[in-house]
Amino acid sequence: MLDYPKMLTKNDFKELAQKRLKTAEFLMQAGEWGMAAYILGFVLECVLKATACKALNLTAYPELGKTKNRRVTDYFLTHNFDMLLVISGTSDLFGLTGEGSSSWSGFTQEYTGEWTDIRYQILNQFDENKVRQLYKYLTENSLGVIPLIDNKERW
């Protein structure tokens, strides 16, 4: 059997999301808008992976070594928000008719394909207004992505 690296648990992802949200706040205070946007994308990925662990009752994301089918594992190793939405089981919250659909679409429309692709671009596409809006979509009121997941006890 292959020796797989330890994958992160639901709690690891949740803690990582909370820490990186603070990192994004620090970067915003410093006026580092492009890097703050990048970190906010990472926050959403961590939130969705924590949510997937709970929804699928996984001890780790993904449970490497529990399947002989590498394609199953590969399916989970994505940065694509739409795929992570499905894996996390939160389509009911953030799909077209979900109560958090406007927060979801407002946030994800700024990241096309896999959000990590922005690391290879000049990050000046993210100015102060855009990044502050992204932050709001993730954190503000009961319909922001994180508060909605938290209030619905999805992670």
Backbone as ProteinMPNN parsed JSONL, in Angstrom:
{"seq_chain_A": "MLDYPKMLTKNDFKELAQKRLKTAEFLMQAGEWGMAAYILGFVLECVLKATACKALNLTAYPELGKTKNRRVTDYFLTHNFDMLLVISGTSDLFGLTGEGSSSWSGFTQEYTGEWTDIRYQILNQFDENKVRQLYKYLTENSLGVIPLIDNKERW", "coords_chain_A": {"N_chain_A": [[0.843, -1.178, 0.0], [0.452, 2.259, -0.727], [2.19, 4.972, 0.837], [0.497, 7.478, 2.09], [0.298, 11.057, 2.462], [-0.645, 12.74, 5.505], [-3.882, 13.844, 5.542], [-5.889, 16.789, 5.928], [-8.22, 17.335, 8.589], [-11.741, 17.96, 9.249], [-11.835, 19.808, 11.371], [-9.242, 20.835, 11.202], [-9.351, 22.165, 8.719], [-11.347, 24.038, 9.288], [-10.165, 25.569, 11.327], [-7.954, 26.519, 9.908], [-9.255, 28.076, 7.967], [-10.348, 30.09, 9.594], [-8.017, 31.256, 10.643], [-6.744, 32.154, 8.293], [-8.606, 33.978, 7.429], [-8.203, 36.004, 9.245], [-5.625, 36.654, 8.432], [-6.189, 37.694, 5.897], [-7.632, 39.955, 6.678], [-5.604, 41.41, 7.932], [-3.936, 41.863, 5.702], [-5.657, 43.446, 4.194], [-5.82, 45.707, 5.814], [-3.262, 46.596, 5.408], [-3.367, 47.389, 2.837], [-2.86, 45.587, 0.811], [-4.273, 44.487, -1.607], [-4.522, 42.611, -3.766], [-3.236, 40.284, -2.786], [-4.788, 39.862, -0.541], [-7.215, 39.195, -1.767], [-6.498, 36.778, -2.924], [-5.989, 35.217, -0.63], [-8.548, 35.254, 0.499], [-9.908, 33.656, -1.345], [-8.668, 31.246, -0.742], [-9.625, 30.92, 1.847], [-12.381, 30.424, 1.371], [-12.147, 27.979, 0.003], [-11.12, 26.329, 2.072], [-13.259, 26.444, 3.903], [-15.266, 25.143, 2.425], [-14.13, 22.608, 2.137], [-13.987, 21.757, 4.789], [-16.706, 21.651, 5.292], [-17.428, 19.666, 3.479], [-16.186, 17.447, 4.645], [-17.778, 17.109, 6.934], [-20.332, 16.738, 5.77], [-19.977, 14.391, 4.304], [-19.164, 12.662, 6.195], [-16.411, 12.213, 6.707], [-13.278, 11.37, 8.1], [-10.973, 12.584, 7.404], [-9.91, 14.772, 4.773], [-9.337, 14.114, 1.459], [-10.332, 10.776, 2.408], [-7.663, 9.273, 2.163], [-6.266, 6.266, 0.921], [-8.396, 4.737, 1.683], [-9.722, 3.93, -0.474], [-9.244, 2.118, -3.46], [-9.436, 3.212, -5.846], [-8.05, 5.607, -7.604], [-9.175, 7.737, -8.991], [-11.347, 8.531, -7.491], [-10.157, 9.766, -5.28], [-8.763, 11.783, -6.683], [-10.883, 13.355, -7.54], [-11.587, 14.826, -5.322], [-9.385, 16.433, -4.934], [-9.275, 19.334, -5.724], [-9.452, 22.78, -6.724], [-11.533, 24.109, -7.63], [-14.317, 26.075, -7.252], [-17.007, 25.469, -7.948], [-17.013, 22.662, -8.156], [-16.28, 22.067, -5.547], [-18.492, 23.056, -4.236], [-20.447, 21.166, -4.882], [-19.277, 18.822, -3.772], [-19.247, 19.558, -1.092], [-21.882, 19.537, -0.39], [-23.509, 21.77, -0.251], [-25.116, 22.912, -2.128], [-27.81, 23.387, -1.871], [-27.872, 25.619, -0.26], [-26.4, 27.574, -1.636], [-26.967, 27.417, -4.313], [-28.869, 28.384, -7.271], [-31.441, 29.041, -6.226], [-30.995, 29.118, -3.553], [-30.726, 30.426, -0.189], [-28.335, 31.754, 0.247], [-27.438, 32.428, -2.223], [-26.851, 34.897, -3.522], [-24.63, 35.882, -2.125], [-22.815, 33.825, -2.627], [-22.625, 33.842, -5.494], [-21.813, 36.475, -5.892], [-19.281, 36.436, -4.708], [-17.889, 34.274, -6.013], [-17.922, 34.96, -8.721], [-15.802, 36.577, -9.202], [-13.642, 34.968, -9.399], [-12.457, 32.932, -11.77], [-12.662, 29.663, -13.234], [-10.292, 27.63, -11.673], [-9.675, 29.078, -8.645], [-7.101, 29.476, -7.795], [-5.599, 30.127, -9.97], [-5.231, 32.856, -10.103], [-2.895, 33.472, -8.855], [-0.931, 33.482, -10.699], [-1.298, 35.694, -12.137], [-1.176, 39.235, -12.627], [-2.001, 40.889, -9.783], [-3.467, 43.228, -9.71], [-6.055, 43.479, -10.489], [-7.733, 43.396, -8.413], [-9.012, 45.726, -6.465], [-9.387, 48.009, -3.678], [-12.209, 48.382, -3.19], [-13.35, 46.118, -4.444], [-12.184, 43.974, -3.036], [-13.036, 44.465, -0.422], [-15.749, 44.048, -0.829], [-15.735, 41.325, -1.525], [-14.911, 40.275, 0.919], [-17.146, 40.939, 2.481], [-19.104, 39.324, 1.232], [-18.258, 36.857, 2.106], [-18.385, 37.063, 4.916], [-20.38, 38.745, 6.022], [-23.377, 39.452, 7.779], [-26.234, 37.231, 8.245], [-26.479, 35.897, 5.834], [-24.092, 35.733, 4.551], [-21.439, 33.703, 3.229], [-19.838, 32.216, 5.142], [-21.149, 32.786, 7.705], [-23.692, 31.678, 7.103], [-23.163, 28.943, 6.61], [-22.195, 28.352, 9.118], [-24.411, 28.989, 10.812], [-26.244, 27.097, 9.904], [-25.099, 24.876, 10.8], [-23.243, 23.37, 9.269], [-20.59, 22.798, 9.204]], "CA_chain_A": [[0.0, 0.0, 0.0], [1.195, 3.511, -0.79], [2.239, 5.772, 2.056], [-0.104, 8.764, 1.769], [0.489, 12.102, 3.482], [-1.804, 12.982, 6.354], [-4.762, 14.874, 5.011], [-6.469, 17.614, 6.968], [-9.543, 16.986, 9.089], [-12.733, 19.042, 9.251], [-11.408, 20.828, 12.333], [-8.043, 21.478, 10.65], [-9.791, 23.112, 7.685], [-12.096, 25.119, 9.935], [-9.175, 26.42, 11.998], [-7.173, 27.163, 8.862], [-10.102, 29.132, 7.385], [-10.447, 31.188, 10.553], [-6.71, 31.921, 10.706], [-6.478, 32.854, 7.042], [-9.495, 35.135, 7.383], [-7.471, 37.038, 9.983], [-4.531, 37.055, 7.546], [-6.784, 38.565, 4.874], [-7.948, 41.222, 7.341], [-4.319, 42.092, 8.093], [-3.512, 42.318, 4.374], [-6.541, 44.545, 3.807], [-5.385, 46.883, 6.569], [-1.995, 47.033, 4.828], [-3.592, 47.807, 1.461], [-2.388, 44.538, -0.101], [-5.575, 44.034, -2.095], [-4.396, 41.408, -4.573], [-2.928, 39.134, -1.931], [-5.971, 39.633, 0.302], [-8.178, 38.478, -2.608], [-5.998, 35.411, -3.041], [-6.209, 34.548, 0.657], [-9.995, 35.059, 0.657], [-10.231, 32.459, -2.12], [-8.198, 30.115, 0.055], [-10.57, 30.777, 2.963], [-13.581, 29.735, 0.893], [-11.796, 26.583, -0.252], [-11.034, 25.634, 3.361], [-14.62, 26.344, 4.439], [-15.979, 24.106, 1.672], [-13.542, 21.303, 2.432], [-14.457, 21.398, 6.129], [-18.12, 21.317, 5.134], [-17.47, 18.362, 2.806], [-15.855, 16.42, 5.636], [-18.951, 16.857, 7.767], [-21.432, 16.223, 4.95], [-19.677, 13.031, 3.859], [-18.717, 11.915, 7.375], [-15.022, 11.829, 6.487], [-12.37, 11.736, 9.18], [-9.992, 13.474, 6.791], [-10.295, 15.172, 3.42], [-10.225, 12.957, 1.421], [-9.795, 9.642, 3.159], [-6.692, 8.583, 1.31], [-5.981, 4.897, 1.311], [-9.634, 4.009, 1.938], [-10.227, 3.479, -1.764], [-8.202, 1.732, -4.413], [-9.716, 3.95, -7.068], [-7.366, 6.907, -7.543], [-10.053, 8.773, -9.54], [-12.17, 9.043, -6.394], [-9.297, 10.704, -4.563], [-8.499, 12.925, -7.557], [-12.075, 14.197, -7.596], [-11.57, 15.724, -4.162], [-8.218, 17.308, -4.971], [-9.623, 20.399, -6.647], [-9.571, 24.147, -6.215], [-12.657, 24.678, -8.353], [-15.41, 26.352, -6.319], [-18.231, 24.766, -8.326], [-16.854, 21.264, -7.749], [-16.296, 22.031, -4.083], [-19.887, 23.276, -3.84], [-21.113, 19.869, -4.974], [-18.669, 17.921, -2.795], [-19.591, 20.009, 0.263], [-23.307, 19.354, -0.129], [-24.119, 23.054, 0.08], [-25.84, 23.448, -3.288], [-29.113, 23.875, -1.415], [-27.676, 26.944, 0.338], [-25.754, 28.537, -2.527], [-27.432, 27.264, -5.684], [-29.651, 29.506, -7.813], [-32.582, 29.416, -5.378], [-30.594, 29.045, -2.153], [-30.763, 31.704, 0.53], [-27.037, 32.413, 0.165], [-27.016, 32.459, -3.632], [-26.255, 36.176, -3.927], [-23.28, 35.941, -1.555], [-21.999, 32.864, -3.367], [-22.349, 34.307, -6.857], [-21.038, 37.704, -5.791], [-17.894, 36.091, -4.407], [-17.229, 33.387, -6.975], [-17.812, 35.545, -10.067], [-14.504, 37.243, -9.321], [-12.625, 33.934, -9.578], [-12.903, 32.047, -12.842], [-11.933, 28.391, -13.24], [-9.763, 27.374, -10.344], [-9.323, 30.39, -8.094], [-5.658, 29.569, -7.596], [-4.974, 30.665, -11.178], [-4.904, 34.277, -9.952], [-1.524, 33.646, -8.35], [-0.068, 33.643, -11.86], [-1.693, 36.922, -12.807], [-0.906, 40.459, -11.882], [-3.145, 40.95, -8.881], [-4.034, 44.569, -9.622], [-7.478, 43.441, -10.828], [-8.457, 43.476, -7.15], [-8.801, 46.985, -5.764], [-9.949, 48.066, -2.33], [-13.662, 48.166, -3.192], [-13.648, 44.737, -4.81], [-11.771, 43.077, -1.954], [-13.958, 44.672, 0.708], [-16.997, 43.389, -1.195], [-15.485, 39.884, -1.384], [-14.897, 40.004, 2.358], [-18.537, 40.993, 2.928], [-19.799, 38.134, 0.756], [-17.862, 35.725, 2.946], [-18.528, 37.199, 6.376], [-21.385, 39.675, 6.522], [-24.724, 39.086, 8.218], [-26.595, 35.812, 8.289], [-26.475, 35.293, 4.501], [-22.733, 35.582, 4.052], [-21.122, 32.287, 3.072], [-19.4, 31.596, 6.398], [-22.219, 32.772, 8.711], [-24.774, 30.777, 6.712], [-22.681, 27.585, 6.893], [-22.106, 28.233, 10.582], [-25.771, 28.974, 11.374], [-26.901, 25.846, 9.504], [-24.262, 23.819, 11.406], [-22.782, 22.518, 8.175], [-19.179, 22.421, 9.329]], "C_chain_A": [[0.893, 1.248, 0.0], [1.144, 4.234, 0.545], [1.74, 7.172, 1.723], [0.21, 9.782, 2.849], [-0.787, 12.258, 4.304], [-2.625, 14.109, 5.739], [-5.419, 15.601, 6.186], [-7.872, 17.149, 7.328], [-10.465, 18.195, 8.958], [-12.279, 20.16, 10.184], [-10.157, 21.564, 11.861], [-8.438, 22.537, 9.624], [-10.527, 24.304, 8.291], [-11.132, 26.1, 10.61], [-8.334, 27.191, 10.975], [-7.967, 28.301, 8.218], [-10.169, 30.337, 8.311], [-9.131, 31.961, 10.648], [-6.43, 32.721, 9.438], [-7.42, 34.034, 6.837], [-8.848, 36.302, 8.128], [-6.282, 37.55, 9.158], [-5.047, 38.01, 6.481], [-7.117, 39.93, 5.466], [-6.684, 42.059, 7.525], [-3.841, 42.663, 6.756], [-4.373, 43.478, 3.888], [-6.141, 45.824, 4.537], [-4.094, 47.466, 5.989], [-2.151, 47.483, 3.375], [-3.078, 46.824, 0.42], [-3.599, 43.818, -0.684], [-5.488, 42.746, -2.898], [-4.137, 40.174, -3.73], [-4.091, 38.833, -0.992], [-7.025, 38.861, -0.482], [-7.766, 37.017, -2.756], [-6.282, 34.621, -1.758], [-7.705, 34.324, 0.9], [-10.484, 33.862, -0.165], [-9.831, 31.2, -1.376], [-9.138, 29.853, 1.229], [-11.808, 30.016, 2.504], [-13.285, 28.27, 0.604], [-11.748, 25.784, 1.056], [-12.414, 25.431, 3.987], [-15.363, 25.201, 3.743], [-15.418, 22.717, 1.945], [-13.902, 20.847, 3.843], [-15.909, 20.944, 6.067], [-18.274, 19.952, 4.465], [-17.16, 17.235, 3.779], [-17.063, 16.087, 6.498], [-20.067, 16.207, 6.947], [-21.223, 14.759, 4.563], [-19.172, 12.136, 4.979], [-17.303, 11.351, 7.179], [-14.179, 12.233, 7.683], [-11.282, 12.673, 8.683], [-10.43, 13.734, 5.36], [-9.168, 14.906, 2.454], [-9.602, 11.828, 2.203], [-8.889, 8.828, 2.252], [-6.437, 7.182, 1.846], [-7.222, 4.081, 1.591], [-10.257, 3.5, 0.652], [-9.053, 3.117, -2.666], [-8.359, 2.489, -5.719], [-9.147, 5.363, -6.957], [-8.258, 8.037, -8.063], [-10.965, 9.35, -8.46], [-11.383, 10.088, -5.615], [-9.047, 11.954, -5.401], [-9.679, 13.887, -7.628], [-12.072, 15.227, -6.466], [-10.435, 16.74, -4.215], [-8.419, 18.39, -6.028], [-9.606, 21.738, -5.933], [-10.778, 24.837, -6.838], [-13.855, 24.845, -7.408], [-16.693, 25.595, -6.665], [-18.162, 23.282, -7.954], [-16.912, 21.139, -6.236], [-17.705, 22.269, -3.534], [-20.648, 21.957, -3.84], [-20.594, 18.921, -3.899], [-19.119, 18.269, -1.377], [-21.06, 19.81, 0.605], [-24.019, 20.643, 0.217], [-24.841, 23.694, -1.101], [-27.2, 23.99, -2.884], [-29.018, 25.271, -0.813], [-27.243, 27.986, -0.68], [-26.116, 28.375, -3.998], [-28.327, 28.433, -6.074], [-30.789, 29.958, -6.914], [-32.245, 29.372, -3.889], [-30.543, 30.413, -1.497], [-29.433, 32.455, 0.49], [-26.545, 32.57, -1.26], [-26.363, 33.782, -4.032], [-24.851, 36.348, -3.349], [-22.332, 35.03, -2.327], [-21.624, 33.409, -4.743], [-21.539, 35.59, -6.844], [-19.572, 37.425, -5.537], [-17.255, 35.351, -5.565], [-17.117, 33.972, -8.375], [-16.476, 36.239, -10.285], [-13.361, 36.261, -9.571], [-13.135, 32.981, -10.656], [-12.055, 30.78, -12.853], [-11.522, 28.03, -11.832], [-9.218, 28.69, -9.801], [-7.819, 30.563, -7.955], [-4.936, 30.117, -8.817], [-4.595, 32.141, -11.025], [-3.491, 34.49, -9.431], [-0.535, 33.852, -9.481], [-0.391, 34.907, -12.65], [-1.211, 38.111, -11.986], [-2.164, 40.729, -11.065], [-3.775, 42.333, -8.776], [-5.497, 44.621, -10.077], [-8.337, 43.56, -9.578], [-8.098, 44.779, -6.444], [-9.508, 46.933, -4.406], [-11.444, 47.762, -2.317], [-14.022, 46.715, -3.472], [-13.315, 43.776, -3.668], [-12.675, 43.245, -0.735], [-15.309, 44.005, 0.425], [-16.86, 41.866, -1.081], [-15.532, 39.471, 0.08], [-16.33, 39.986, 2.91], [-19.303, 39.756, 2.492], [-19.464, 36.909, 1.602], [-18.355, 35.849, 4.374], [-19.753, 37.949, 6.866], [-22.735, 39.024, 6.781], [-25.014, 37.599, 8.11], [-26.553, 35.134, 6.925], [-25.102, 35.28, 3.833], [-22.385, 34.096, 4.052], [-20.766, 31.639, 4.411], [-20.495, 31.64, 7.464], [-23.354, 31.808, 8.375], [-24.384, 29.316, 6.973], [-22.635, 27.344, 8.393], [-23.507, 28.116, 11.203], [-26.528, 27.692, 11.058], [-26.146, 24.616, 10.023], [-23.787, 22.824, 10.358], [-21.312, 22.166, 8.262], [-18.797, 22.113, 10.734]], "O_chain_A": [[1.943, 1.28, 0.642], [0.17, 4.119, 1.289], [2.474, 7.968, 1.138], [0.372, 9.425, 4.016], [-1.879, 11.938, 3.835], [-2.108, 15.19, 5.455], [-5.488, 15.074, 7.296], [-8.611, 16.638, 6.486], [-10.036, 19.295, 8.609], [-12.335, 21.333, 9.818], [-10.018, 22.766, 12.085], [-7.933, 23.66, 9.65], [-10.347, 25.441, 7.855], [-11.275, 27.315, 10.473], [-8.042, 28.372, 11.163], [-7.415, 29.369, 7.953], [-10.057, 31.477, 7.861], [-9.138, 33.19, 10.726], [-5.933, 33.844, 9.508], [-7.07, 34.99, 6.146], [-8.936, 37.449, 7.692], [-5.972, 38.741, 9.187], [-4.411, 39.025, 6.195], [-6.903, 40.954, 4.817], [-6.694, 43.269, 7.302], [-3.396, 43.808, 6.688], [-3.868, 44.395, 3.24], [-6.127, 46.902, 3.943], [-3.859, 48.672, 6.066], [-1.18, 47.911, 2.751], [-2.882, 47.195, -0.737], [-3.909, 42.689, -0.306], [-6.324, 41.862, -2.715], [-4.757, 39.132, -3.943], [-4.351, 37.67, -0.681], [-7.666, 37.966, 0.067], [-8.613, 36.125, -2.715], [-6.759, 33.488, -1.812], [-8.083, 33.294, 1.458], [-11.375, 33.134, 0.272], [-10.56, 30.207, -1.376], [-9.413, 28.701, 1.565], [-12.239, 29.072, 3.165], [-14.097, 27.405, 0.931], [-12.285, 24.678, 1.125], [-12.7, 24.368, 4.537], [-16.012, 24.387, 4.4], [-16.173, 21.745, 1.98], [-14.103, 19.653, 4.065], [-16.293, 19.97, 6.715], [-19.148, 19.171, 4.84], [-17.802, 16.185, 3.741], [-17.34, 14.917, 6.762], [-20.676, 15.232, 7.389], [-22.177, 13.983, 4.503], [-18.795, 10.987, 4.743], [-17.04, 10.179, 7.449], [-14.35, 13.327, 8.221], [-10.735, 13.463, 9.451], [-11.237, 12.988, 4.807], [-8.088, 15.466, 2.642], [-8.448, 11.925, 2.618], [-9.301, 7.832, 1.658], [-6.4, 6.951, 3.054], [-7.136, 2.861, 1.727], [-11.213, 2.726, 0.685], [-8.001, 3.754, -2.622], [-7.5, 2.409, -6.597], [-9.722, 6.213, -6.277], [-8.117, 9.179, -7.625], [-11.316, 10.529, -8.509], [-11.892, 11.172, -5.328], [-9.114, 13.069, -4.883], [-9.492, 15.096, -7.761], [-12.509, 16.364, -6.65], [-10.525, 17.801, -3.596], [-7.803, 18.355, -7.093], [-9.729, 21.818, -4.711], [-11.013, 26.021, -6.595], [-14.342, 23.87, -6.837], [-17.394, 25.129, -5.767], [-19.15, 22.714, -7.489], [-17.523, 20.21, -5.707], [-18.061, 21.738, -2.482], [-21.401, 21.665, -2.911], [-21.38, 18.289, -3.193], [-19.345, 17.379, -0.558], [-21.442, 19.904, 1.772], [-25.035, 20.617, 0.911], [-25.144, 24.887, -1.074], [-27.693, 24.945, -3.484], [-29.988, 26.028, -0.855], [-27.659, 29.142, -0.608], [-25.62, 29.122, -4.841], [-28.518, 29.363, -5.291], [-31.075, 31.154, -6.847], [-33.126, 29.569, -3.053], [-30.342, 31.429, -2.163], [-29.409, 33.671, 0.68], [-25.36, 32.819, -1.483], [-25.41, 33.78, -4.81], [-23.975, 36.903, -4.013], [-21.202, 35.405, -2.64], [-20.449, 33.435, -5.11], [-20.667, 35.78, -7.693], [-18.707, 38.104, -6.091], [-16.196, 35.75, -6.05], [-16.28, 33.515, -9.153], [-16.066, 36.464, -11.424], [-12.25, 36.666, -9.911], [-14.142, 32.3, -10.459], [-10.87, 30.818, -12.52], [-12.325, 28.117, -10.902], [-8.388, 29.334, -10.442], [-7.32, 31.687, -7.994], [-3.78, 30.53, -8.717], [-3.724, 32.627, -11.748], [-2.947, 35.587, -9.557], [0.574, 34.34, -9.259], [0.185, 35.15, -13.711], [-0.886, 37.987, -10.806], [-3.265, 40.789, -11.612], [-4.542, 42.589, -7.848], [-6.113, 45.686, -10.054], [-9.541, 43.8, -9.674], [-7.006, 44.913, -5.892], [-10.138, 45.938, -4.05], [-11.897, 46.955, -1.505], [-14.895, 46.148, -2.816], [-14.09, 42.865, -3.376], [-13.036, 42.26, -0.091], [-15.938, 43.463, 1.334], [-17.771, 41.197, -0.594], [-16.119, 38.448, 0.432], [-16.68, 39.119, 3.712], [-20.066, 39.191, 3.274], [-20.303, 36.028, 1.787], [-18.711, 34.844, 4.99], [-20.132, 37.801, 8.028], [-23.156, 38.133, 6.043], [-24.099, 36.801, 7.902], [-26.587, 33.905, 6.859], [-24.97, 34.864, 2.682], [-22.979, 33.319, 4.799], [-21.344, 30.613, 4.769], [-20.758, 30.611, 8.087], [-23.919, 31.185, 9.274], [-25.187, 28.544, 7.497], [-22.993, 26.269, 8.875], [-23.749, 27.236, 12.028], [-27.358, 27.247, 11.85], [-26.504, 23.476, 9.727], [-23.906, 21.61, 10.526], [-20.824, 21.338, 7.493], [-17.643, 21.78, 11.001]]}, "name": "protein", "num_of_chains": 1, "seq": "MLDYPKMLTKNDFKELAQKRLKTAEFLMQAGEWGMAAYILGFVLECVLKATACKALNLTAYPELGKTKNRRVTDYFLTHNFDMLLVISGTSDLFGLTGEGSSSWSGFTQEYTGEWTDIRYQILNQFDENKVRQLYKYLTENSLGVIPLIDNKERW"}
